[in-house]
Amino acid sequence: MKFYRRARGRPRSLGILPGTFNPPTRAHLALAYAALEFVDEVVFVLPAVLPHKSYGKVTLEGRLRMLKATLRGERRFSIASTAGGLLIEIARECRDAYGPAVSLKFLCGRDAAERFVNWDYGRPGAFLEQLREFELLVAPRGGTYEPPEEMRDRIQMLPDFTGQDEVSGTEVRTRIKQGLAWEHLVPSRIVAMVRELYGG
């Protein structure tokens, strides 16, 4: 794990927000702020190599620039990249960086939680085994999520997370291509940077 910005201190509980941040949005920030009720620190994680896609037009360096600007002055937020892109790989890199005692909680939306739980990991029960090493904190984007019975003690819904259903990097990029307003979907301090990188 390579840090580009690291919060001070040693957290007992760590929120992990992995993503492509293409670009960072107000929903990413809202999710991180909501998680601070349950964790001591949130680390925004960009995999150095994406597991199912390439970085494309906006490079890792460009996305790191946007994240650094977005999180400037936020003392409980860190930024890092990882060699792995799968949850279990990221969790183990976080464990190495933060120590064996830290409690790890991945932050995600309902749609991502459903993908994680239902993904074909090659054998039955694989994701349940992974949940021994970390938990999920799930934002109710587009509705609440009901995890399988055997996972309910390791998957928790984030309360008081509303108004972000239509905010996503995909929506920002689509609006830029269509010539529609997009600036309200990203943190104000990176509007100029997004325009520079995406041509909006």
Backbone as JSON Lines, residues from 0, in Angstrom:
{"i":0,"aa":"M","n":[0.85,-1.19,0.0],"ca":[0.0,0.0,0.0],"c":[0.88,1.23,0.0]}
{"i":1,"aa":"K","n":[0.59,2.12,-0.95],"ca":[1.36,3.37,-1.05],"c":[0.47,4.53,-0.65]}
{"i":2,"aa":"F","n":[0.91,5.31,0.33],"ca":[0.12,6.45,0.81],"c":[0.53,7.72,0.09]}
{"i":3,"aa":"Y","n":[-0.48,8.51,-0.28],"ca":[-0.25,9.83,-0.86],"c":[-0.65,10.91,0.13]}
{"i":4,"aa":"R","n":[-1.39,10.48,1.11],"ca":[-1.78,11.35,2.23],"c":[-2.23,10.41,3.34]}
{"i":5,"aa":"R","n":[-1.74,10.63,4.56],"ca":[-2.12,9.72,5.65],"c":[-2.5,10.51,6.89]}
{"i":6,"aa":"A","n":[-3.65,10.16,7.44],"ca":[-4.12,10.79,8.67],"c":[-3.18,10.43,9.82]}
{"i":7,"aa":"R","n":[-3.1,11.29,10.78],"ca":[-2.23,11.03,11.93],"c":[-2.89,10.02,12.87]}
{"i":8,"aa":"G","n":[-2.04,9.35,13.64],"ca":[-2.55,8.44,14.65],"c":[-2.74,7.03,14.11]}
{"i":9,"aa":"R","n":[-3.14,6.14,15.03],"ca":[-3.39,4.74,14.7],"c":[-4.86,4.44,14.97]}
{"i":10,"aa":"P","n":[-5.67,4.3,13.95],"ca":[-7.09,4.06,14.17],"c":[-7.36,2.66,14.71]}
{"i":11,"aa":"R","n":[-8.36,2.55,15.55],"ca":[-8.82,1.22,15.98],"c":[-9.76,0.62,14.95]}
{"i":12,"aa":"S","n":[-10.49,1.51,14.25],"ca":[-11.39,1.05,13.18],"c":[-11.14,1.9,11.95]}
{"i":13,"aa":"L","n":[-11.05,1.24,10.81],"ca":[-10.69,1.9,9.56],"c":[-11.78,1.69,8.52]}
{"i":14,"aa":"G","n":[-12.29,2.78,7.96],"ca":[-13.19,2.69,6.82],"c":[-12.38,2.69,5.54]}
{"i":15,"aa":"I","n":[-12.69,1.78,4.64],"ca":[-11.96,1.66,3.38],"c":[-12.93,1.97,2.25]}
{"i":16,"aa":"L","n":[-12.63,3.01,1.49],"ca":[-13.49,3.4,0.37],"c":[-12.72,3.17,-0.93]}
{"i":17,"aa":"P","n":[-12.87,1.98,-1.52],"ca":[-12.16,1.73,-2.78],"c":[-12.97,2.25,-3.96]}
{"i":18,"aa":"G","n":[-12.3,2.69,-4.98],"ca":[-13.04,3.16,-6.14],"c":[-12.12,3.57,-7.27]}
{"i":19,"aa":"T","n":[-12.74,3.88,-8.39],"ca":[-11.99,4.4,-9.53],"c":[-11.94,5.92,-9.47]}
{"i":20,"aa":"F","n":[-12.88,6.56,-8.74],"ca":[-12.92,8.02,-8.56],"c":[-12.75,8.71,-9.91]}
{"i":21,"aa":"N","n":[-13.7,8.41,-10.8],"ca":[-13.6,8.8,-12.2],"c":[-14.8,9.66,-12.61]}
{"i":22,"aa":"P","n":[-14.97,10.88,-12.03],"ca":[-14.13,11.56,-11.03],"c":[-14.68,11.37,-9.62]}
{"i":23,"aa":"P","n":[-13.99,11.89,-8.59],"ca":[-14.58,11.91,-7.25],"c":[-15.86,12.74,-7.27]}
{"i":24,"aa":"T","n":[-16.86,12.3,-6.52],"ca":[-18.15,12.99,-6.51],"c":[-18.56,13.38,-5.09]}
{"i":25,"aa":"R","n":[-19.64,14.14,-5.03],"ca":[-20.19,14.49,-3.72],"c":[-20.69,13.25,-2.98]}
{"i":26,"aa":"A","n":[-21.09,12.21,-3.71],"ca":[-21.54,10.97,-3.06],"c":[-20.38,10.27,-2.37]}
{"i":27,"aa":"H","n":[-19.18,10.28,-2.96],"ca":[-18.01,9.7,-2.3],"c":[-17.77,10.4,-0.96]}
{"i":28,"aa":"L","n":[-17.81,11.74,-1.0],"ca":[-17.58,12.51,0.23],"c":[-18.66,12.24,1.26]}
{"i":29,"aa":"A","n":[-19.92,12.21,0.82],"ca":[-21.02,11.97,1.75],"c":[-20.9,10.61,2.41]}
{"i":30,"aa":"L","n":[-20.49,9.61,1.64],"ca":[-20.31,8.27,2.19],"c":[-19.2,8.25,3.23]}
{"i":31,"aa":"A","n":[-18.09,8.92,2.94],"ca":[-16.98,8.96,3.89],"c":[-17.37,9.68,5.18]}
{"i":32,"aa":"Y","n":[-18.08,10.81,5.05],"ca":[-18.52,11.54,6.24],"c":[-19.49,10.7,7.07]}
{"i":33,"aa":"A","n":[-20.42,10.01,6.41],"ca":[-21.37,9.18,7.14],"c":[-20.66,8.07,7.9]}
{"i":34,"aa":"A","n":[-19.59,7.54,7.32],"ca":[-18.88,6.44,7.95],"c":[-18.11,6.87,9.2]}
{"i":35,"aa":"L","n":[-17.79,8.16,9.32],"ca":[-17.01,8.61,10.48],"c":[-17.74,8.41,11.8]}
{"i":36,"aa":"E","n":[-19.04,8.14,11.73],"ca":[-19.79,7.81,12.95],"c":[-19.4,6.42,13.46]}
{"i":37,"aa":"F","n":[-18.83,5.59,12.57],"ca":[-18.54,4.19,12.9],"c":[-17.05,3.85,12.87]}
{"i":38,"aa":"V","n":[-16.23,4.72,12.27],"ca":[-14.79,4.43,12.15],"c":[-13.99,5.65,12.57]}
{"i":39,"aa":"D","n":[-12.72,5.42,12.86],"ca":[-11.83,6.52,13.28],"c":[-11.22,7.25,12.09]}
{"i":40,"aa":"E","n":[-11.06,6.56,10.98],"ca":[-10.39,7.11,9.8],"c":[-10.99,6.46,8.56]}
{"i":41,"aa":"V","n":[-10.99,7.2,7.45],"ca":[-11.39,6.64,6.16],"c":[-10.22,6.77,5.2]}
{"i":42,"aa":"V","n":[-9.87,5.68,4.56],"ca":[-8.84,5.72,3.52],"c":[-9.5,5.52,2.16]}
{"i":43,"aa":"F","n":[-9.29,6.46,1.26],"ca":[-9.75,6.37,-0.12],"c":[-8.71,5.59,-0.9]}
{"i":44,"aa":"V","n":[-9.1,4.48,-1.49],"ca":[-8.14,3.55,-2.11],"c":[-8.37,3.45,-3.61]}
{"i":45,"aa":"L","n":[-7.31,3.75,-4.35],"ca":[-7.28,3.53,-5.79],"c":[-6.38,2.35,-6.07]}
{"i":46,"aa":"P","n":[-6.88,1.27,-6.65],"ca":[-5.99,0.19,-7.05],"c":[-5.03,0.69,-8.13]}
{"i":47,"aa":"A","n":[-3.75,0.35,-8.01],"ca":[-2.77,0.76,-9.02],"c":[-3.12,0.18,-10.38]}
{"i":48,"aa":"V","n":[-3.69,-1.04,-10.38],"ca":[-4.18,-1.67,-11.61],"c":[-5.62,-2.09,-11.35]}
{"i":49,"aa":"L","n":[-6.55,-1.64,-12.18],"ca":[-7.95,-1.99,-11.99],"c":[-8.18,-3.44,-12.41]}
{"i":50,"aa":"P","n":[-8.92,-4.23,-11.6],"ca":[-9.06,-5.66,-11.88],"c":[-9.89,-6.0,-13.11]}
{"i":51,"aa":"H","n":[-10.82,-5.13,-13.5],"ca":[-11.72,-5.49,-14.6],"c":[-11.77,-4.46,-15.72]}
{"i":52,"aa":"K","n":[-10.9,-3.44,-15.67],"ca":[-10.91,-2.39,-16.69],"c":[-9.57,-1.67,-16.67]}
{"i":53,"aa":"S","n":[-9.35,-0.79,-17.64],"ca":[-8.13,0.01,-17.65],"c":[-8.45,1.43,-17.17]}
{"i":54,"aa":"Y","n":[-7.43,2.2,-16.85],"ca":[-7.67,3.56,-16.38],"c":[-8.17,4.47,-17.48]}
{"i":55,"aa":"G","n":[-7.79,4.22,-18.71],"ca":[-8.33,5.0,-19.82],"c":[-7.78,6.42,-19.85]}
{"i":56,"aa":"K","n":[-8.64,7.35,-20.26],"ca":[-8.23,8.73,-20.54],"c":[-7.64,9.43,-19.31]}
{"i":57,"aa":"V","n":[-8.3,9.29,-18.16],"ca":[-7.84,9.97,-16.94],"c":[-7.01,8.98,-16.13]}
{"i":58,"aa":"T","n":[-5.73,9.24,-16.02],"ca":[-4.77,8.31,-15.43],"c":[-4.9,8.24,-13.91]}
{"i":59,"aa":"L","n":[-4.18,7.29,-13.33],"ca":[-4.08,7.2,-11.87],"c":[-3.62,8.53,-11.29]}
{"i":60,"aa":"E","n":[-2.62,9.14,-11.91],"ca":[-2.08,10.41,-11.4],"c":[-3.14,11.51,-11.44]}
{"i":61,"aa":"G","n":[-3.94,11.54,-12.51],"ca":[-5.0,12.54,-12.59],"c":[-6.05,12.36,-11.52]}
{"i":62,"aa":"R","n":[-6.39,11.12,-11.25],"ca":[-7.41,10.85,-10.23],"c":[-6.88,11.15,-8.83]}
{"i":63,"aa":"L","n":[-5.59,10.88,-8.62],"ca":[-4.98,11.23,-7.34],"c":[-4.97,12.74,-7.13]}
{"i":64,"aa":"R","n":[-4.72,13.5,-8.18],"ca":[-4.76,14.96,-8.09],"c":[-6.14,15.43,-7.62]}
{"i":65,"aa":"M","n":[-7.18,14.85,-8.22],"ca":[-8.54,15.24,-7.84],"c":[-8.84,14.86,-6.4]}
{"i":66,"aa":"L","n":[-8.42,13.66,-5.98],"ca":[-8.67,13.24,-4.6],"c":[-7.93,14.12,-3.6]}
{"i":67,"aa":"K","n":[-6.68,14.45,-3.9],"ca":[-5.92,15.31,-2.98],"c":[-6.59,16.67,-2.82]}
{"i":68,"aa":"A","n":[-7.06,17.22,-3.92],"ca":[-7.75,18.51,-3.85],"c":[-9.07,18.39,-3.1]}
{"i":69,"aa":"T","n":[-9.8,17.32,-3.34],"ca":[-11.09,17.1,-2.68],"c":[-10.94,16.99,-1.17]}
{"i":70,"aa":"L","n":[-9.88,16.31,-0.72],"ca":[-9.74,15.99,0.7],"c":[-8.8,16.93,1.45]}
{"i":71,"aa":"R","n":[-8.36,17.99,0.8],"ca":[-7.45,18.93,1.45],"c":[-8.07,19.47,2.74]}
{"i":72,"aa":"G","n":[-7.32,19.38,3.82],"ca":[-7.78,19.89,5.11],"c":[-8.62,18.92,5.93]}
{"i":73,"aa":"E","n":[-8.93,17.76,5.38],"ca":[-9.74,16.76,6.11],"c":[-8.8,15.85,6.91]}
{"i":74,"aa":"R","n":[-8.78,16.01,8.22],"ca":[-7.76,15.34,9.05],"c":[-7.97,13.86,9.23]}
{"i":75,"aa":"R","n":[-9.19,13.36,9.03],"ca":[-9.46,11.93,9.27],"c":[-9.53,11.12,7.99]}
{"i":76,"aa":"F","n":[-9.13,11.72,6.87],"ca":[-9.16,11.03,5.58],"c":[-7.74,10.81,5.06]}
{"i":77,"aa":"S","n":[-7.51,9.61,4.51],"ca":[-6.23,9.27,3.89],"c":[-6.46,8.9,2.43]}
{"i":78,"aa":"I","n":[-5.38,8.89,1.66],"ca":[-5.42,8.49,0.25],"c":[-4.29,7.5,0.01]}
{"i":79,"aa":"A","n":[-4.61,6.38,-0.64],"ca":[-3.59,5.37,-0.9],"c":[-3.9,4.63,-2.2]}
{"i":80,"aa":"S","n":[-2.89,3.97,-2.74],"ca":[-3.1,3.04,-3.84],"c":[-2.65,1.66,-3.37]}
{"i":81,"aa":"T","n":[-3.23,0.64,-3.98],"ca":[-2.89,-0.73,-3.6],"c":[-2.49,-1.52,-4.84]}
{"i":82,"aa":"A","n":[-1.69,-2.54,-4.63],"ca":[-1.26,-3.4,-5.73],"c":[-2.43,-4.26,-6.2]}
{"i":83,"aa":"G","n":[-3.28,-4.68,-5.28],"ca":[-4.44,-5.52,-5.6],"c":[-5.68,-4.69,-5.79]}
{"i":84,"aa":"G","n":[-6.66,-5.27,-6.49],"ca":[-7.91,-4.56,-6.71],"c":[-9.12,-5.24,-6.12]}
{"i":85,"aa":"L","n":[-8.97,-6.49,-5.66],"ca":[-10.09,-7.21,-5.06],"c":[-10.19,-6.86,-3.57]}
{"i":86,"aa":"L","n":[-11.39,-6.96,-3.01],"ca":[-11.58,-6.56,-1.61],"c":[-10.61,-7.26,-0.67]}
{"i":87,"aa":"I","n":[-10.46,-8.56,-0.82],"ca":[-9.61,-9.3,0.11],"c":[-8.16,-8.87,-0.03]}
{"i":88,"aa":"E","n":[-7.74,-8.53,-1.25],"ca":[-6.36,-8.05,-1.45],"c":[-6.16,-6.69,-0.8]}
{"i":89,"aa":"I","n":[-7.14,-5.8,-0.99],"ca":[-7.06,-4.47,-0.38],"c":[-7.07,-4.59,1.14]}
{"i":90,"aa":"A","n":[-7.94,-5.45,1.68],"ca":[-8.02,-5.65,3.13],"c":[-6.68,-6.09,3.7]}
{"i":91,"aa":"R","n":[-6.02,-7.0,3.04],"ca":[-4.74,-7.5,3.56],"c":[-3.64,-6.46,3.46]}
{"i":92,"aa":"E","n":[-3.68,-5.63,2.42],"ca":[-2.7,-4.54,2.34],"c":[-2.96,-3.51,3.45]}
{"i":93,"aa":"C","n":[-4.24,-3.25,3.74],"ca":[-4.58,-2.34,4.84],"c":[-4.12,-2.92,6.18]}
{"i":94,"aa":"R","n":[-4.32,-4.22,6.35],"ca":[-3.9,-4.89,7.59],"c":[-2.39,-4.75,7.77]}
{"i":95,"aa":"D","n":[-1.63,-4.94,6.7],"ca":[-0.18,-4.78,6.79],"c":[0.22,-3.35,7.15]}
{"i":96,"aa":"A","n":[-0.52,-2.37,6.61],"ca":[-0.18,-0.97,6.83],"c":[-0.63,-0.45,8.19]}
{"i":97,"aa":"Y","n":[-1.77,-0.95,8.69],"ca":[-2.36,-0.4,9.91],"c":[-2.21,-1.31,11.13]}
{"i":98,"aa":"G","n":[-1.77,-2.54,10.92],"ca":[-1.56,-3.44,12.05],"c":[-2.66,-4.47,12.2]}
{"i":99,"aa":"P","n":[-2.35,-5.55,12.92],"ca":[-3.28,-6.67,13.02],"c":[-4.53,-6.41,13.84]}
{"i":100,"aa":"A","n":[-4.51,-5.39,14.72],"ca":[-5.64,-5.17,15.63],"c":[-6.74,-4.3,15.02]}
{"i":101,"aa":"V","n":[-6.47,-3.61,13.92],"ca":[-7.44,-2.67,13.36],"c":[-8.66,-3.41,12.81]}
{"i":102,"aa":"S","n":[-9.84,-2.84,13.06],"ca":[-11.09,-3.37,12.51],"c":[-11.31,-2.73,11.14]}
{"i":103,"aa":"L","n":[-11.51,-3.55,10.1],"ca":[-11.63,-3.07,8.73],"c":[-13.09,-3.09,8.28]}
{"i":104,"aa":"K","n":[-13.55,-1.95,7.72],"ca":[-14.92,-1.84,7.25],"c":[-14.92,-1.19,5.86]}
{"i":105,"aa":"F","n":[-15.3,-1.97,4.85],"ca":[-15.41,-1.41,3.51],"c":[-16.69,-0.61,3.38]}
{"i":106,"aa":"L","n":[-16.6,0.54,2.72],"ca":[-17.74,1.41,2.49],"c":[-18.21,1.23,1.05]}
{"i":107,"aa":"C","n":[-19.51,1.07,0.87],"ca":[-20.03,0.88,-0.48],"c":[-21.51,1.22,-0.51]}
{"i":108,"aa":"G","n":[-22.06,1.31,-1.71],"ca":[-23.48,1.49,-1.9],"c":[-24.19,0.15,-1.98]}
{"i":109,"aa":"R","n":[-25.52,0.2,-1.94],"ca":[-26.31,-1.03,-2.0],"c":[-26.0,-1.85,-3.24]}
{"i":110,"aa":"D","n":[-25.86,-1.19,-4.38],"ca":[-25.6,-1.9,-5.63],"c":[-24.27,-2.65,-5.58]}
{"i":111,"aa":"A","n":[-23.24,-2.0,-5.02],"ca":[-21.94,-2.66,-4.91],"c":[-21.99,-3.82,-3.92]}
{"i":112,"aa":"A","n":[-22.72,-3.65,-2.81],"ca":[-22.83,-4.74,-1.83],"c":[-23.46,-5.97,-2.47]}
{"i":113,"aa":"E","n":[-24.48,-5.76,-3.28],"ca":[-25.12,-6.89,-3.95],"c":[-24.15,-7.59,-4.89]}
{"i":114,"aa":"R","n":[-23.31,-6.82,-5.59],"ca":[-22.31,-7.43,-6.47],"c":[-21.29,-8.23,-5.68]}
{"i":115,"aa":"F","n":[-20.81,-7.66,-4.58],"ca":[-19.81,-8.36,-3.76],"c":[-20.35,-9.69,-3.25]}
{"i":116,"aa":"V","n":[-21.56,-9.66,-2.73],"ca":[-22.14,-10.85,-2.11],"c":[-22.46,-11.92,-3.15]}
{"i":117,"aa":"N","n":[-22.9,-11.5,-4.33],"ca":[-23.35,-12.46,-5.34],"c":[-22.31,-12.82,-6.4]}
{"i":118,"aa":"W","n":[-21.12,-12.24,-6.29],"ca":[-20.06,-12.52,-7.26],"c":[-19.66,-13.99,-7.22]}
{"i":119,"aa":"D","n":[-19.29,-14.53,-8.37],"ca":[-18.82,-15.92,-8.42],"c":[-17.33,-15.95,-8.08]}
{"i":120,"aa":"Y","n":[-17.03,-16.34,-6.85],"ca":[-15.64,-16.41,-6.38],"c":[-15.01,-17.78,-6.64]}
{"i":121,"aa":"G","n":[-15.72,-18.62,-7.36],"ca":[-15.15,-19.92,-7.73],"c":[-15.57,-21.07,-6.84]}
{"i":122,"aa":"R","n":[-16.11,-20.76,-5.66],"ca":[-16.58,-21.82,-4.77],"c":[-17.59,-21.25,-3.78]}
{"i":123,"aa":"P","n":[-18.53,-22.05,-3.33],"ca":[-19.54,-21.58,-2.38],"c":[-18.9,-21.15,-1.05]}
{"i":124,"aa":"G","n":[-19.45,-20.11,-0.46],"ca":[-19.0,-19.68,0.87],"c":[-17.75,-18.84,0.87]}
{"i":125,"aa":"A","n":[-17.18,-18.51,-0.31],"ca":[-15.91,-17.78,-0.34],"c":[-16.05,-16.37,0.22]}
{"i":126,"aa":"F","n":[-17.15,-15.66,-0.11],"ca":[-17.29,-14.3,0.39],"c":[-17.58,-14.29,1.88]}
{"i":127,"aa":"L","n":[-18.32,-15.26,2.37],"ca":[-18.55,-15.36,3.81],"c":[-17.23,-15.53,4.55]}
{"i":128,"aa":"E","n":[-16.31,-16.29,3.99],"ca":[-14.98,-16.44,4.59],"c":[-14.24,-15.1,4.6]}
{"i":129,"aa":"Q","n":[-14.37,-14.33,3.51],"ca":[-13.71,-13.03,3.46],"c":[-14.24,-12.09,4.54]}
{"i":130,"aa":"L","n":[-15.53,-12.21,4.83],"ca":[-16.13,-11.34,5.84],"c":[-15.61,-11.61,7.25]}
{"i":131,"aa":"R","n":[-14.82,-12.65,7.43],"ca":[-14.12,-12.83,8.71],"c":[-12.99,-11.82,8.87]}
{"i":132,"aa":"E","n":[-12.52,-11.29,7.73],"ca":[-11.38,-10.35,7.76],"c":[-11.82,-8.89,7.7]}
{"i":133,"aa":"F","n":[-13.05,-8.64,7.24],"ca":[-13.55,-7.27,7.17],"c":[-15.07,-7.29,7.23]}
{"i":134,"aa":"E","n":[-15.66,-6.09,7.4],"ca":[-17.1,-5.92,7.38],"c":[-17.47,-4.99,6.23]}
{"i":135,"aa":"L","n":[-18.77,-4.87,5.94],"ca":[-19.26,-3.9,4.97],"c":[-20.15,-2.88,5.68]}
{"i":136,"aa":"L","n":[-19.95,-1.61,5.38],"ca":[-20.87,-0.54,5.76],"c":[-21.54,-0.09,4.47]}
{"i":137,"aa":"V","n":[-22.85,-0.25,4.38],"ca":[-23.56,-0.1,3.11],"c":[-24.47,1.13,3.15]}
{"i":138,"aa":"A","n":[-24.31,2.0,2.15],"ca":[-25.19,3.15,2.0],"c":[-26.42,2.76,1.2]}
{"i":139,"aa":"P","n":[-27.62,3.17,1.63],"ca":[-28.86,2.78,0.96],"c":[-29.12,3.59,-0.3]}
{"i":140,"aa":"R","n":[-28.26,3.43,-1.31],"ca":[-28.49,4.09,-2.6],"c":[-29.54,3.32,-3.39]}
{"i":141,"aa":"G","n":[-30.66,3.95,-3.65],"ca":[-31.72,3.29,-4.4],"c":[-32.46,2.24,-3.6]}
{"i":142,"aa":"G","n":[-32.42,2.33,-2.3],"ca":[-33.12,1.36,-1.45],"c":[-32.18,0.7,-0.45]}
{"i":143,"aa":"T","n":[-32.76,0.1,0.56],"ca":[-31.96,-0.58,1.57],"c":[-31.53,-1.95,1.06]}
{"i":144,"aa":"Y","n":[-30.54,-2.5,1.72],"ca":[-30.02,-3.8,1.34],"c":[-30.26,-4.79,2.48]}
{"i":145,"aa":"E","n":[-30.81,-5.94,2.15],"ca":[-31.02,-6.99,3.13],"c":[-29.99,-8.1,2.87]}
{"i":146,"aa":"P","n":[-28.94,-8.19,3.67],"ca":[-27.93,-9.21,3.43],"c":[-28.45,-10.6,3.77]}
{"i":147,"aa":"P","n":[-27.81,-11.62,3.22],"ca":[-28.18,-12.98,3.6],"c":[-28.07,-13.17,5.11]}
{"i":148,"aa":"E","n":[-28.9,-14.02,5.66],"ca":[-28.96,-14.24,7.11],"c":[-27.59,-14.5,7.71]}
{"i":149,"aa":"E","n":[-26.79,-15.33,7.06],"ca":[-25.49,-15.73,7.63],"c":[-24.45,-14.61,7.59]}
{"i":150,"aa":"M","n":[-24.77,-13.48,6.92],"ca":[-23.82,-12.37,6.81],"c":[-24.25,-11.14,7.59]}
{"i":151,"aa":"R","n":[-25.39,-11.21,8.25],"ca":[-25.96,-10.0,8.84],"c":[-25.14,-9.39,9.97]}
{"i":152,"aa":"D","n":[-24.33,-10.19,10.63],"ca":[-23.51,-9.61,11.7],"c":[-22.25,-8.95,11.15]}
{"i":153,"aa":"R","n":[-22.02,-9.05,9.82],"ca":[-20.82,-8.46,9.21],"c":[-21.15,-7.41,8.16]}
{"i":154,"aa":"I","n":[-22.44,-7.18,7.91],"ca":[-22.88,-6.18,6.93],"c":[-23.88,-5.26,7.61]}
{"i":155,"aa":"Q","n":[-23.57,-3.95,7.64],"ca":[-24.39,-2.99,8.37],"c":[-24.8,-1.85,7.44]}
{"i":156,"aa":"M","n":[-26.04,-1.41,7.53],"ca":[-26.51,-0.27,6.75],"c":[-26.1,1.03,7.43]}
{"i":157,"aa":"L","n":[-25.74,2.01,6.61],"ca":[-25.43,3.34,7.13],"c":[-26.72,4.15,7.23]}
{"i":158,"aa":"P","n":[-27.09,4.58,8.43],"ca":[-28.3,5.4,8.56],"c":[-28.03,6.83,8.08]}
{"i":159,"aa":"D","n":[-29.07,7.57,7.85],"ca":[-28.97,9.01,7.54],"c":[-28.11,9.29,6.31]}
{"i":160,"aa":"F","n":[-28.18,8.41,5.32],"ca":[-27.48,8.64,4.06],"c":[-28.54,8.78,2.98]}
{"i":161,"aa":"T","n":[-28.82,10.02,2.58],"ca":[-29.9,10.26,1.62],"c":[-29.47,11.28,0.58]}
{"i":162,"aa":"G","n":[-30.23,11.35,-0.49],"ca":[-30.04,12.4,-1.48],"c":[-28.89,12.18,-2.44]}
{"i":163,"aa":"Q","n":[-28.31,10.98,-2.48],"ca":[-27.15,10.74,-3.34],"c":[-27.42,9.71,-4.44]}
{"i":164,"aa":"D","n":[-28.67,9.31,-4.61],"ca":[-28.97,8.21,-5.54],"c":[-28.53,8.49,-6.97]}
{"i":165,"aa":"E","n":[-28.62,9.73,-7.41],"ca":[-28.32,10.05,-8.8],"c":[-26.9,10.55,-9.0]}
{"i":166,"aa":"V","n":[-26.09,10.54,-7.94],"ca":[-24.74,11.09,-8.03],"c":[-23.74,9.95,-8.25]}
{"i":167,"aa":"S","n":[-23.04,10.0,-9.37],"ca":[-22.03,8.98,-9.67],"c":[-21.05,9.53,-10.68]}
{"i":168,"aa":"G","n":[-19.87,8.92,-10.74],"ca":[-18.91,9.31,-11.74],"c":[-19.44,9.09,-13.15]}
{"i":169,"aa":"T","n":[-20.19,8.01,-13.34],"ca":[-20.79,7.73,-14.64],"c":[-21.74,8.85,-15.06]}
{"i":170,"aa":"E","n":[-22.55,9.32,-14.11],"ca":[-23.48,10.41,-14.41],"c":[-22.73,11.69,-14.78]}
{"i":171,"aa":"V","n":[-21.63,11.97,-14.06],"ca":[-20.83,13.16,-14.38],"c":[-20.31,13.06,-15.81]}
{"i":172,"aa":"R","n":[-19.71,11.93,-16.16],"ca":[-19.12,11.76,-17.5],"c":[-20.19,11.82,-18.59]}
{"i":173,"aa":"T","n":[-21.36,11.21,-18.32],"ca":[-22.45,11.24,-19.29],"c":[-22.92,12.66,-19.53]}
{"i":174,"aa":"R","n":[-23.08,13.42,-18.45],"ca":[-23.54,14.81,-18.58],"c":[-22.5,15.66,-19.32]}
{"i":175,"aa":"I","n":[-21.23,15.44,-19.06],"ca":[-20.19,16.18,-19.78],"c":[-20.29,15.91,-21.28]}
{"i":176,"aa":"K","n":[-20.45,14.64,-21.65],"ca":[-20.56,14.28,-23.07],"c":[-21.8,14.89,-23.72]}
{"i":177,"aa":"Q","n":[-22.88,15.0,-22.97],"ca":[-24.14,15.51,-23.52],"c":[-24.27,17.02,-23.43]}
{"i":178,"aa":"G","n":[-23.27,17.67,-22.82],"ca":[-23.32,19.12,-22.68],"c":[-24.29,19.6,-21.63]}
{"i":179,"aa":"L","n":[-24.62,18.75,-20.67],"ca":[-25.55,19.11,-19.6],"c":[-24.78,19.57,-18.36]}
{"i":180,"aa":"A","n":[-25.48,20.22,-17.45],"ca":[-24.86,20.66,-16.19],"c":[-24.41,19.45,-15.38]}
{"i":181,"aa":"W","n":[-23.18,19.5,-14.88],"ca":[-22.62,18.4,-14.08],"c":[-21.93,18.92,-12.83]}
{"i":182,"aa":"E","n":[-21.67,20.21,-12.79],"ca":[-20.82,20.77,-11.74],"c":[-21.35,20.51,-10.34]}
{"i":183,"aa":"H","n":[-22.68,20.41,-10.19],"ca":[-23.29,20.2,-8.88],"c":[-23.03,18.79,-8.33]}
{"i":184,"aa":"L","n":[-22.51,17.89,-9.17],"ca":[-22.29,16.51,-8.74],"c":[-20.91,16.26,-8.16]}
{"i":185,"aa":"V","n":[-20.01,17.22,-8.31],"ca":[-18.64,17.04,-7.8],"c":[-18.35,18.11,-6.76]}
{"i":186,"aa":"P","n":[-17.38,17.87,-5.86],"ca":[-17.01,18.91,-4.89],"c":[-16.58,20.18,-5.63]}
{"i":187,"aa":"S","n":[-16.98,21.33,-5.13],"ca":[-16.75,22.59,-5.83],"c":[-15.27,22.85,-6.08]}
{"i":188,"aa":"R","n":[-14.41,22.39,-5.18],"ca":[-12.99,22.7,-5.34],"c":[-12.32,21.95,-6.5]}
{"i":189,"aa":"I","n":[-13.0,20.95,-7.08],"ca":[-12.38,20.25,-8.21],"c":[-13.12,20.47,-9.53]}
{"i":190,"aa":"V","n":[-14.06,21.4,-9.57],"ca":[-14.81,21.65,-10.8],"c":[-13.87,22.0,-11.95]}
{"i":191,"aa":"A","n":[-12.94,22.92,-11.72],"ca":[-12.01,23.33,-12.77],"c":[-11.12,22.17,-13.21]}
{"i":192,"aa":"M","n":[-10.72,21.35,-12.26],"ca":[-9.86,20.21,-12.56],"c":[-10.61,19.17,-13.39]}
{"i":193,"aa":"V","n":[-11.87,18.91,-13.03],"ca":[-12.67,17.97,-13.8],"c":[-12.85,18.49,-15.22]}
{"i":194,"aa":"R","n":[-13.1,19.78,-15.36],"ca":[-13.26,20.36,-16.69],"c":[-11.98,20.2,-17.51]}
{"i":195,"aa":"E","n":[-10.84,20.38,-16.87],"ca":[-9.56,20.23,-17.56],"c":[-9.33,18.77,-18.0]}
{"i":196,"aa":"L","n":[-9.63,17.82,-17.11],"ca":[-9.32,16.41,-17.38],"c":[-10.34,15.74,-18.3]}
{"i":197,"aa":"Y","n":[-11.61,16.16,-18.21],"ca":[-12.67,15.48,-18.95],"c":[-13.23,16.31,-20.11]}
{"i":198,"aa":"G","n":[-12.79,17.57,-20.18],"ca":[-13.25,18.4,-21.28],"c":[-14.64,18.95,-21.12]}
{"i":199,"aa":"G","n":[-15.14,19.03,-19.9],"ca":[-16.51,19.49,-19.67],"c":[-16.64,21.01,-19.81]}
